[in-house]
Amino acid sequence: MRVNVSFATGLAPKVAGTRSFRDTDRRDIEDELIAASNWPQGPGFTPRGMTDRAGVRALDVALLGIPRLLSMIANSGGLTGAPFGNPQGPGKPQEPENEVEDFPVMWAAPETTARTLPWQLDPARQPKGHRTELVLTDRRLVILGVDSMGGLAPAQELWSLPRKDVVGAEQLKFSEGAADVRLRFTDGSWARLKVGDAAKLTGRLSGARRPVTEADVTPQQRARIHALMTDPPLSVPRSVGTVLPVEEAPELELLTSDVLAVHLRVPLANNTRQTITRYLDPFGTDVAPEDENR
């Protein structure tokens, strides 16, 4: 699998728009990363005061409300597949010390794996016109640097790790669109990342999801897949572009509950593709994500 990835960003008013880098005593290690790993200078981490927090709440309503509204419009015809993330709010913090009072995206003692992650993952340091992507193979976890401006330069491998050195992957609900994942490494360090498909990554790493082909699914599921390709359940605002016929075969994953996840990439007239996901039971019936213990 290959998805967009970056260090996560705080949501709670005190830490909104920021992130911190900590050792296991909660000391700030950003200067150590700059000195030892050649990270560029960054904005640093400063918790917001009460006046700043009020401004963040207003900004959240003004900005986050727009994609949530568009998401609900685009997803009105189905269970999942909203192009702008989960329209639901992030809910309550699971770890106030790491999500409200502080927001570490790296928790790492000296000479541990998390400290080796590339600085390009930091949205505050990422070069203009570039993005980072995560690739998970049978053997490795890889971070790529990609030219997001449509250039012809190939993706650059920035970092890699044997898959066996990832000992845990947890989807963190207190995040915009439930997109945050905590990766735990064998040496006890961890990183909090914003991932393009958090459920897929955690499922693949835990073994709860495995890729399959049409030959592995039931006839009813196969019929439903073809119906989705013929008439994708996606409507978008006119400004985004009209929906074009689907020609690319969907990505299929089988979950431990025998539910099939169908990831369909729908082309739009503005030369982009929108991925929608449907979950099918063995009889080809749509089920909600929560019904199959996503």
N, C-alpha and C positions, 0 to 999 in steps of 0.2 A: 504494500500500500504506500501511497505517496500523498501527503497533505501539507498545507501551509502550517507553519509553526513559528512561535516567537516566545520570549519570556512573557508571562502573564502580567496583567496590570490590575492594580487595586481598584475596588469599587466603593468601599465604605468611605464616607466623607473625609475622614482623617487621612486616608492613604490613597484617595482617588487619583488616578492618572500616574501613580508612582510605583516603584518596586525597590526592594532592598536586597542586599547580598550579605549573608550572615555565616559565622562559624557556629559551632555547637554551643558556645557560650553566649550567643546572640550578639557578638561583636560585629561591627561593620567591617567587612573585608574588601570593600571596593578599591581602596588604595592598594591593597595587596595584589589584587587582580591586575591593576594597572601596572604595578611594578614588576610582578613575576610573569604575567601572561601577556604583556604588551597590549592591554585593553586601552582604547582611547579614553580621554577624560569624558565623564558623563555629568548629568545634572546633580547627582547625589540624591540622598533620601532625606527629606525634611517633612515630618508629619504636619498636617495643616492645622492652623488655629481655628477658633470658632467662627470668625468672620469669613475665612476662606471656605469653611465647610458649608455655610449657607449658600455661597455662590456655586459650589459643586452641585448641590441639590437642584438648584434652578437649571444648571447646565444639563443635568441628567434628564430632567423633564423635557427640555427643549430639543436635545439631540437624540437621546436613547428612545424617546417616544416615537420618533419618525420611523426608524427601521422596524420597530415592533409593530406599528400600524401597517406598514407595507408588508410585513411578514404575514399578518393576519389576512390581508387582502389576497396575497398570492397563494395562501394556503387554504383558502376557503373551501376548495373542492376536495380536500382529502385529509388524511390523518397526520402526515408529516411531510417535510420537503420544503419548508419555507426558505426562500432564498436569503433572508437577512437574519437568520438565527432564530432561537426560541423566543416567541412573543411573551412568554411568561417572565416574571421578575426572577431575580436570583434567590429569593427566599432568605432564610436566616443564616447567619454565619455559622459554620460548623466549628471553626477554631478562632475565636475572637482574638487570641494573642497573635495569630498569623494572618488575620483577614480584616481586623478592625483597628487594632493598636499598632500593628506593624504589618508589612506585606513582603516577607522573604520569598524570593523566587529561586534562591540558591541557599542550601543549608549544608555546609561543607567544612570539615576539619581540613587542616593543611594536607596537601598531597592526596586528596581524594578525587574521585571521578567527576563530581559535579563542577569542580573548579576548572576542569579542562574544557568545559563547554565553550563554544565560540562566542565572542563578543557581538557578532552580527545578529544574534538572537535578540539583543536588547533593542526595542523600538526606538529608544532615545539615542542610540548609537548607530543604528542601521544606515548604511549609505543610501542617499536618495536614489530612487529608481531600482532598488534591489529588495528582494524578500528572501526569506529562508524557508526551506521545505524539509520535512522529515520523511525519510524512506525507511520502511521496515521490511526486511527480507527474512528468509528462513534462518539466516545466520547473523545478520548485523542490524544495528540501528545507525542510520546515517543522517547527518545534517548537511544540506546543500545550500549554497548561495546561488540565487537565480536572478538574472536580469529581468525585472518586471516591466521594462519599457519596450519589450518586443524585439530586443537585439538578437543577434545571431550567435553570441558567445555561449558556449556550452555551460551547463551548470557546473559549479565548482564544489568539490567535496571539501567541506570545512572541518568535519569531525566524524568519527565513527567509533562504534563500540560493539564488541560481540554481544549478541542478543542475550546470551546466558548471564551477562553481567547486570541485566535489569531484573531485579527480584520482586518488583511490585509496580503496579500502575493503577492509580486511583483517580476516578473522575470526581472532580470537586464541584459541588452544586452551586456554591456561592461564587458565581462567575457569570458574565454576560453570555447567555445562550448555553450555559453549562459546558463551556468549551475548555475549561482548565483541567489539566491532568498533572498529578504529581507522580514523577518517575523516581523510584527508589533503586539505588545501586547496591551492589554487594558489599561495599565498604561502609555503608551506613549513610552516605550523603544522598541528597535528593534535590530535585529541581521542579519548580512549578511552571508549566508551559501552557500557553494557549494553543490549542490544536484544532485544525480544520474539521476533524471528526473525532471527538474525544471518545465516544462510545465504541467506535470501530477500533481505535488504537488500544484501549484498555481490554476490549474483548479479544483482540488478536494476541496480545501479550499474555493474557491469562489462559488462553486456550478455549474460552467460551464461544469464540467465533472462528470458523475456518472457511477459506475460500472454496467454492465448488463451481461446477459447470452445469449447464442445463441437463446433461446426462445424469446428474446426481439427484435431480428433483423429481417430484411426483408429476404425473400428467396434468393434474389440476393446477399445480403451481406453474407448470410450463404454459398452460393456456392463459393463465392470468398475466404472466410475464408478457406474452405476445399482445394481449389486450392493452396493457400499459404502454407498450411501445407504439401501438396503433393510435391510441388516444391518451396521451400523457395527462394526468390530473394536475395541470399547472396553468394558472392564469396569472398574468403579470401586468403591471401598469403600462400604459402605452409608451411612456417615456423609456421604459426598459427594453422594449422591442417585442415583436410578435413571436409566438412559438412556432418553430419549424418542425418538419417531420423528423422523427428519431430514427437514425440509421445505425448508431453504434450499439452493440450488444451491452446489456447492463452488467454491472459487477454483482456477483451473487455470493452471499455468505450464509452458511448454515450455523444456527445457534444450537446450544446444547438442548434447548427445549423443542427441537425439531421444527422451529420456526425459521423461515427463509427470509433474509433481508435482501431486498432488491434495490440496488443503487442505480438509478436511471439518469444519465446525463442528457438533458434536453437542450438542443441548440436554439438560440434566439437570433432574431434578425440583426441584432447589433454585434454579431460575431462573438458572442460569449456563450457559455453553456451553464445551465443551472441544474444542479444535482438534486433530485428528489428521491426519497427513500420510502418504500412500503414494506411492511412485514406481513408475511403470508403463512397461515397454518398449513398443514399437509393437504388440506382440502382446497387450497387456493383462496381461502377467505381472508380478507384484510383483518389484521388484529392491531390494536394500539400498542405502541412500544412498551408501556407499562405491563401489558398483558403477557408479554413474553420475557419479562424480567430483564429488560435491556440494561 
